[in-house]
Amino acid sequence: MDNTEKIASELKVEFMPIYSELLKKVASVKLEKCIFFPQWGANYPFSKEHCGIMVMGRACNVWHSISQNIDILFGTSDESIFNRKDQMRWVENSSGNKDGYNTNRSAFWRVTKRIVQCFYPNEWSSYIAWSNVCKVAPWEGGNPSNTLYYAQLESCQKIFKAEIRLFSPKVVVMFTNNSWAADLLKYMNNNQEPICLEQLNWDKYKCYIYRINETYFVVSEHPQGKKEKIHAESIISFIKSIQNL
């Protein structure tokens, strides 16, 4: 078994039981749902602890499958959400698409690219991990309702804690704002509100910096409709100030 297969095997063992619990929790919410699993690039630094960058959004706006079968979701078919063949490559492969999703039109991916390319100029997406606060979202798109959010919250908190432990990033950039990040960060911090270490000012907004154990969490606004260059530069400056990746 090579290192890639070993990592995938370990992640599957850790996450599959939590996702089984998650599916049961959201079963009572009667709508077609898509389930998301975090993705990681081929060059993500799993071999080092507290190293690398993870980026997070609120929820996935349409994903690969409406299946609620755990074996299909963690299987090897096109409906699988786990360890997909394209993993993070799809972000760069989809840039400039004329048909289907075009990452060049996504403020989230444009700002992420600006940040990551400062540290990894080539094949930038292969060096990061990507996740979302909510692992379950409406299949038709949009963020989860309050009902769906709270149905999945406990499981998503457990998944988040496992993500940070297993991916062991140095920095997690959460393009979620504080209201979406709060429940996860409090859970990570032994159910206590984490203390903000620093505020980064950009345009009329702020990024809030938290440190829990050896991981820094940069909580910022979603980039849509905001000044992208200054937003990215504020985060780049902070990452440079703490440690080389």
N, C-alpha and C positions, 0 to 999 in steps of 0.2 A: 504494500500500500504506500503510494507516494504521499508527500506532505499535504497536497491539496485534498486528496481523498481522506486523509486522516482528520484534517480540519473539518471537512463536511460531515464526516461520521460523528465526530464529537459534538458538533452543533446540533445535529439531528437528534442525538440521544438527549441532549439538554432541553431542546425546545419543543419537541414533538408532544410530550405530555402536557405542557402548558397550553399549546395550541389546541389540544383535544379538550381541555377545560374551557378554553375561549369559545370554541364552537358551541359547546353546551350552554354557555352563558348568554350567547346572542341568539340562540335558536328561537326564542319566544318573540323576537322582533321580526314582524312579518313583512319583509321586503327582500328583494334580491340583493345579495351582498357579495362584495369581493373581499378576499382575505389577502393581506400583504405580509410578506416575510422580508426582513432586512437583506440587503444585497451588499456584496463586497467585491472589490476589484481584484484582479489576478495578482497585483503587486501590493495589496494591503499588508502592512507589517505585522502579521500574526505572531511572528517569531520574537517580537519584542514587547515587553509590558509597558503600558502607559505611553504608547507611541501611535502616531497617525491621527487622521482627521475623520470624524463621522459627521455627516450633515443630516438634519432632521426637518421634516415638514409636519403638517398637521395630520393629513390623511391622504391616501392615494386616490387620485381622481381617475378611476377605472383601472383595472389590473387584468390579469390573465384568465381568470376563471370565476364562475359562480358556484363551483363545486363546494359543498360543505363536508366532503368526505376526507378525513384526515389522511387516509392512505393515498388518495389521488393527489392531494395538496403537497404531500411529502414524497411523492413518487417520481417517476422519470418521464411522464408524458408531457405534452405541450401545456396541459392544465396545471402542472406542478408550479408551486410558488417557491420551492426550496432549491437552492443551488442550481439555478437555471443556467443553461449553457451560455447565454448571452450576458448574464450577470450585469456588470456595469458597462460593458461595451456598448450596449444599446444606446446609452446617452450620447456618445460621440457618433455612433452609426446613424442615429436619428436626426442629427443636426442638418438642417437644410432640406429635410423631407418635404416634398410637394404633396404627397398623399400620406395621410395619417399624421401621427404626432411628430411635431418638429421641436426639438429641444432648444433651437435658436429663438423660438418664440416664447420660451418660458423664462420669466424673470428669476425664478428660483434657480434654474440651471445656469443662466447667464452669470449671476452673482457668484454661485458656487464655483464656476469655471474660473472667474477672475481671481478668487481666493486661492484655489488649489494650484493653478498654473504658476503662481508666484513661488511655490515650493517644489512642484513637479511639472516642469514645462511640457514634457512629452508624455503622451498617453495619460493625461492627468486623471481621467476617471478611473483608471485601473488602480490608483493608489488610495482610494477612499472607500468608506462604507456609507451606506445610505439607509435611513429608516424613517418611520413616521410615528407620531404620538399614538394615533389610533391604528390598530391593525385591521380593523373592519370598517368598511365604508359602503355607502350605497352603490350598487352596480351602475346605476345611471349617472353617477358623478355627484360632486358636492361633498361637503363635510357631513359627518354623522349628526343626527338629531341628538338632543339631550338624552332621549330614551336609549338610543344606540350607544352613545358615549358612556353612559353610566353602566349599561349592561356589560360592557367590555373592560371598564376601567381597571378592576382588580387584576384581571389577567394581563392587561397591557402594562401595568406596573411591574408585575413579575417578569414579563418579557423584557422590559426596559432594564431592569436590574441585571438580568442574565446577559443582555447585550453588552452592557458596560463591563461586566466581569469577563466575558469571553472575547469580545473584540478589543477590550482594553485600550481605548483611544486616549490620547493625551488631551485632545480638544473635541468637544461636541458642539457644533454650531447649530442652534435650534432656531430656525426661521419660523417661529410659532407665536411669538409674544409671550409675556409672562403668564397670561391667563391659561394658555394651553400647556405651558411647561410646568406649572405649579404643582399639579397632582403627582407628576412623575418625580420631580426633584425632592419634594417633601418625603415621598416614599423612600427614595434613595438615601435620604438623610435621617433615617430612623424615625420617620414620621414627625420631624421637626422642620420648621421653616428654615431653609438655608440662608445664611447671611450673604448679602451682596458685597463682594470684595471691591468692586470697581464699576464705574459707569463709563462707557465710551460714547461720546457725543458725536453724532453725525447728522448733518442737516438739522431738522427739528425733532429728531428721534434719538433714542438711546439704545445701546446694547448693555445688558446687565451680566456681570461676570460672577459666577459662583464656582467654588471649588469643593468637591466632595471626594474625600480620599485623595487620590492622585490625578483625578480627572477634572479639567476645567470645562465648565458649561457656559457657552456664550449664548445668551437668550436675546434674540433680536426680533424685529418685525419681519413679516413676509415681504419680500422685495417688490411685489407687484405695485406698479404705479409710483415708485420712489426712486430717488437718485442712486443709481447702481454703483457708480465709480466710488463715491465717497463712502457708501455703505461698505463695500468690499474693502476699501483701504483701511477703514477703522478696525476691521476684524484682522486683516493681514498684520497691521502694526501690533496688535495685541499678541497674536500668535508668535511673531518674531521676538517679542519681549520675554516670553516665558521659556522657550527652549527650541532648539532645532528639532525638526521632525525626522 
